[in-house]
Amino acid sequence: IRPEKTCAIPNGVPVTPPPDPDRRQTIRHRHGIAPKTILCGCVARLAPQKGLADLLAAFAQVRNSSRPDLHLWIVGDGPLRYSLEQLARRLQLAEAITFLGDRSDIPELLAALDLFIHPSLFEGMPHAVMEAMAAGVPTIATPVDGVASLISDGENGWTVPPKCPELLRARILAALAEAQHWPTIGARARTTISERFSVERMVAAYDHQLRGLL
């Protein structure tokens, strides 16, 4: 296809105001998360593409060695759910990971997180990462495909190569050591989505393109 015949319009997601601290604590309390717990999360289809076995391996090394204050939510369902639950047990993470299954309240769950982790092996432009960033959640992700357009490492999130549990472990530990910078990282992530990947910008781009064709 000739380049002049194409137009690329990136995905867009809603950007809503961040939750107030009281609502955040209410959500966490409802799910049994203690105030001082560092709550990590991943929203994904439980399939090989998403690299979740790498996430569990890295999380186990971090939590079982030095950070018992961590808890992980896995949100979503798919063919690997049973095997991932079994892996969590083998890694002694049964009490540290909650498999929440398919949910219709993703914005509320994101509002409760301290850190979002997305270790995919390949992607398009993942809505899960975009929605976490739009919610102002500091995000660690693999810079595969469209993710590279979303995260500038160390500026509005962090990146780590796919299929590297050891590097993911190191990146999680480094992020935990920089917790004082999380509000800044989260605010920059929200700005990135608001300015470049909001649903309003996506709709306006489609509108402009279609009117031009007409």
Sequence and secondary structure as in RCSB ss.txt:
>XXXX:A:sequence
IRPEKTCAIPNGVPVTPPPDPDRRQTIRHRHGIAPKTILCGCVARLAPQKGLADLLAAFAQVRNSSRPDLHLWIV
GDGPLRYSLEQLARRLQLAEAITFLGDRSDIPELLAALDLFIHPSLFEGMPHAVMEAMAAGVPTIATPVDGVASL
ISDGENGWTVPPKCPELLRARILAALAEAQHWPTIGARARTTISERFSVERMVAAYDHQLRGLL
>XXXX:A:secstr
  GGG       B       HHHHHHHHHHTT  TT EEEEEE  SSGGG HHHHHHHHHHHHHHT TTEEEEEE
B  TTHHHHHHHHHHTT TTTEEEEES S HHHHHHH SEEEE  SS SS HHHHHHHHTT  EEE   GGGGGT
  BTTTBEE  TT HHHHHHHHHHHHHTGGGHHHHHHHHHHHHHHHSBHHHHHHHHHHHHHHH 
